[in-house]
Amino acid sequence: MNREVAAYWMPRSSRGKIRFCRGTRERTADHLIDHTTLITYILIVLGFVFIPGPATLLTMARAASSGTKVGIATGAGIAAGDLVHTGMAIVGLSAIIATSALLFSIVKYAGAAFLIYLGIRAMLDKTPIELSGSAPTISAGRAFREAVLPEVLNPKTALFFLAFLPQFVLPESGSTALQLAVLGMVFVLLGLVSTVVFAVGAGRLGQLLRRHPIVVRWHGKVVGTIYCIVGVRLALQER
């Protein structure tokens, strides 16, 4: 999840002409988000995205079992899901989920069920794999699609975006929706970078491990178990 945010400037005609006052300090509204706020936000997000979590585990599991390309596609699917959460936070859907116990449970259990389904399917997969170090046949497109839905159906992610992004929004700096969009894009891009890093590392390790018969025999069960664990963890989450 990353961020080229420097391009978000105010129109030339308004640069240096409009001034906002925050407390006793005046500043020129040259930027939608001031540099100090943006740098602080990026540092905090980097701490979040490079600490291994469920999304990282799913990405690494896919990369180790099916190759770096598939791992990166999984990370891209997770990033796409986070983009959806950014949009939900902007339009207020995340707030609706946060205040409705029924909606929270429906979204949570749907996401958990899908992850457990993917896990069981991986454990039961009988696709033969040769001891050549090559990855099993699963397309990057399929990996992308299978990563998007669980991320979108994770209510904890929705609540995170709803609670976290507004902390860095300054009402005096202009459109709240636009600021949320910029912050969400930064988060998504930095997260994507982190999952690519993990996918590359796990993909290379998986290529070596797939040369061993025991690993080949058990890789589907291990990947499936990881998906099931993440699914159960999601199902047990409380608001």
C-alpha positions as CSV (number, residue, x, y, z in Angstrom):
1,M,0.0,0.0,0.0
2,N,1.8,3.2,-1.1
3,R,1.7,6.7,-2.0
4,E,2.6,9.3,-4.5
5,V,0.8,12.1,-2.7
6,A,3.0,15.0,-3.8
7,A,0.8,15.5,-6.8
8,Y,-2.2,16.7,-4.8
9,W,-1.7,20.4,-5.1
10,M,-4.3,23.1,-5.0
11,P,-5.1,25.0,-8.2
12,R,-2.4,27.5,-9.2
13,S,-4.9,30.4,-9.0
14,S,-5.4,29.8,-5.3
15,R,-1.8,29.2,-4.3
16,G,-0.5,31.6,-1.7
17,K,-3.8,33.5,-1.7
18,I,-5.9,31.6,0.8
19,R,-4.8,31.3,4.4
20,F,-6.2,29.2,7.1
21,C,-5.8,29.7,10.8
22,R,-5.4,26.7,13.1
23,G,-5.2,27.8,16.7
24,T,-2.8,30.7,16.7
25,R,-0.8,29.5,13.7
26,E,-1.4,30.6,10.1
27,R,-0.3,28.6,7.1
28,T,-0.7,29.0,3.4
29,A,-3.1,26.5,1.8
30,D,-0.6,25.3,-0.9
31,H,-1.2,21.6,-0.2
32,L,-4.3,19.6,0.4
33,I,-2.4,17.8,3.2
34,D,0.6,19.6,4.9
35,H,4.0,17.9,4.8
36,T,4.2,17.3,8.5
37,T,0.9,15.5,8.7
38,L,1.7,13.5,5.6
39,I,5.2,12.4,6.8
40,T,3.8,11.4,10.2
41,Y,1.0,9.5,8.5
42,I,3.4,7.6,6.2
43,L,5.7,6.6,9.1
44,I,2.8,5.2,11.1
45,V,1.4,3.4,8.1
46,L,4.8,1.9,7.3
47,G,4.9,0.5,10.8
48,F,1.5,-1.1,10.2
49,V,2.0,-2.7,6.9
50,F,5.4,-4.2,7.6
51,I,4.2,-6.0,10.7
52,P,3.0,-9.4,9.5
53,G,-0.7,-9.9,9.8
54,P,-3.4,-12.0,8.1
55,A,-3.0,-10.3,4.8
56,T,0.7,-10.9,4.9
57,L,0.2,-14.6,5.8
58,L,-2.2,-15.1,2.9
59,T,0.2,-13.4,0.5
60,M,3.2,-15.4,1.7
61,A,1.2,-18.7,1.6
62,R,0.2,-18.0,-2.0
63,A,3.7,-17.0,-3.1
64,A,5.4,-19.9,-1.4
65,S,3.0,-22.5,-2.9
66,S,2.3,-21.0,-6.3
67,G,5.1,-18.6,-7.1
68,T,6.0,-14.9,-6.8
69,K,3.7,-13.7,-9.5
70,V,0.7,-15.3,-7.8
71,G,1.8,-13.9,-4.5
72,I,2.0,-10.4,-5.9
73,A,-1.5,-10.9,-7.5
74,T,-2.8,-11.8,-4.0
75,G,-1.3,-8.6,-2.6
76,A,-2.9,-6.6,-5.4
77,G,-6.2,-8.2,-4.6
78,I,-5.9,-7.2,-1.0
79,A,-4.9,-3.7,-2.1
80,A,-8.1,-3.5,-4.3
81,G,-10.1,-4.6,-1.3
82,D,-8.6,-1.8,0.8
83,L,-9.5,0.7,-2.0
84,V,-13.1,-0.4,-1.6
85,H,-12.8,0.2,2.2
86,T,-11.5,3.7,1.5
87,G,-14.5,4.4,-0.7
88,M,-16.8,3.0,2.0
89,A,-15.2,5.2,4.6
90,I,-15.7,8.3,2.4
91,V,-19.4,7.6,1.7
92,G,-20.3,6.4,5.2
93,L,-20.9,2.7,4.6
94,S,-18.2,1.8,7.1
95,A,-20.0,3.8,9.8
96,I,-23.3,1.9,9.1
97,I,-21.5,-1.4,9.5
98,A,-19.9,-0.1,12.7
99,T,-23.2,0.8,14.3
100,S,-25.2,-2.3,13.1
101,A,-24.4,-5.5,15.0
102,L,-26.4,-7.5,12.4
103,L,-24.5,-6.1,9.4
104,F,-21.2,-6.5,11.1
105,S,-21.9,-10.2,11.8
106,I,-23.2,-10.8,8.2
107,V,-20.1,-9.3,6.6
108,K,-17.8,-11.0,9.1
109,Y,-19.2,-14.5,8.7
110,A,-19.4,-14.2,4.9
111,G,-15.7,-13.3,4.8
112,A,-14.8,-16.1,7.2
113,A,-16.8,-18.7,5.3
114,F,-15.2,-17.8,2.0
115,L,-11.7,-18.1,3.5
116,I,-12.5,-21.4,5.1
117,Y,-13.9,-22.6,1.8
118,L,-10.7,-21.6,0.0
119,G,-8.7,-23.4,2.7
120,I,-10.6,-26.7,2.5
121,R,-10.4,-26.6,-1.3
122,A,-6.6,-26.2,-1.1
123,M,-6.3,-29.1,1.4
124,L,-8.4,-31.3,-0.9
125,D,-6.7,-30.3,-4.1
126,K,-5.2,-33.4,-5.9
127,T,-3.4,-31.5,-8.7
128,P,-0.1,-33.4,-9.3
129,I,3.1,-31.4,-8.8
130,E,6.4,-32.3,-10.3
131,L,9.6,-32.0,-8.2
132,S,11.1,-29.4,-10.5
133,G,10.7,-26.3,-8.3
134,S,8.0,-25.0,-10.6
135,A,4.9,-23.6,-9.0
136,P,1.5,-25.4,-9.2
137,T,-0.9,-24.1,-11.8
138,I,-3.1,-21.3,-10.5
139,S,-3.5,-18.1,-12.4
140,A,-2.6,-14.7,-11.1
141,G,-6.2,-13.6,-12.0
142,R,-7.7,-16.3,-9.9
143,A,-5.4,-15.4,-7.0
144,F,-6.4,-11.7,-7.3
145,R,-10.1,-12.5,-7.3
146,E,-9.8,-14.8,-4.3
147,A,-8.0,-12.1,-2.3
148,V,-10.4,-9.2,-3.1
149,L,-13.5,-10.7,-1.5
150,P,-12.1,-11.7,1.9
151,E,-10.5,-8.3,2.3
152,V,-13.8,-6.5,1.4
153,L,-15.7,-8.7,3.7
154,N,-13.4,-8.1,6.7
155,P,-15.4,-5.7,8.9
156,K,-12.4,-5.0,11.1
157,T,-10.6,-3.5,8.1
158,A,-13.7,-1.3,7.5
159,L,-13.6,-0.1,11.1
160,F,-9.9,0.5,10.9
161,F,-10.2,2.8,7.9
162,L,-13.2,4.5,9.6
163,A,-11.3,5.2,12.8
164,F,-7.8,5.7,11.5
165,L,-8.0,7.9,8.4
166,P,-10.0,10.7,9.9
167,Q,-7.3,11.3,12.5
168,F,-5.2,12.9,9.8
169,V,-7.9,15.0,8.1
170,L,-7.8,18.7,8.7
171,P,-11.2,20.4,8.0
172,E,-9.5,23.7,7.3
173,S,-7.4,22.2,4.5
174,G,-10.4,21.7,2.1
175,S,-12.5,18.7,1.1
176,T,-12.7,16.0,3.7
177,A,-13.7,13.4,1.1
178,L,-10.6,14.3,-1.0
179,Q,-8.3,14.1,2.0
180,L,-9.7,10.7,2.9
181,A,-9.2,9.6,-0.6
182,V,-5.6,10.7,-0.7
183,L,-4.9,9.1,2.7
184,G,-6.6,5.9,1.6
185,M,-4.5,5.8,-1.6
186,V,-1.3,6.3,0.4
187,F,-2.2,3.4,2.7
188,V,-3.1,1.1,-0.2
189,L,0.1,1.8,-2.1
190,L,2.3,1.3,1.0
191,G,0.5,-1.9,1.8
192,L,1.0,-3.1,-1.8
193,V,4.7,-2.4,-1.6
194,S,4.9,-4.4,1.7
195,T,3.0,-7.4,0.2
196,V,5.2,-7.4,-2.9
197,V,8.3,-7.5,-0.7
198,F,6.9,-10.4,1.3
199,A,5.7,-12.2,-1.9
200,V,9.1,-12.0,-3.5
201,G,10.8,-13.4,-0.4
202,A,8.3,-16.2,0.0
203,G,8.2,-17.0,-3.7
204,R,12.0,-17.6,-3.7
205,L,11.8,-19.7,-0.6
206,G,8.9,-21.7,-2.0
207,Q,10.8,-22.4,-5.2
208,L,13.6,-24.1,-3.2
209,L,11.2,-25.9,-0.9
210,R,9.1,-27.3,-3.8
211,R,12.1,-29.4,-4.8
212,H,11.6,-31.6,-1.7
213,P,9.0,-34.4,-1.8
214,I,7.7,-33.9,1.7
215,V,7.0,-30.2,1.0
216,V,5.3,-31.0,-2.3
217,R,3.1,-33.5,-0.6
218,W,2.1,-31.2,2.2
219,H,2.1,-27.8,0.6
220,G,-1.7,-27.8,-0.2
221,K,-2.6,-28.8,3.4
222,V,-0.3,-26.1,4.9
223,V,-1.7,-23.4,2.6
224,G,-5.2,-24.6,3.3
225,T,-4.6,-24.6,7.0
226,I,-3.4,-21.0,6.9
227,Y,-6.6,-19.9,5.1
228,C,-8.8,-21.8,7.6
229,I,-6.9,-20.2,10.6
230,V,-7.4,-16.7,9.2
231,G,-11.0,-17.5,8.5
232,V,-11.7,-18.8,12.0
233,R,-9.8,-15.8,13.4
234,L,-12.1,-13.5,11.4
235,A,-15.2,-15.3,12.6
236,L,-14.2,-14.9,16.2
237,Q,-13.5,-11.2,16.0
238,E,-15.6,-8.9,18.1
239,R,-16.4,-5.3,17.2
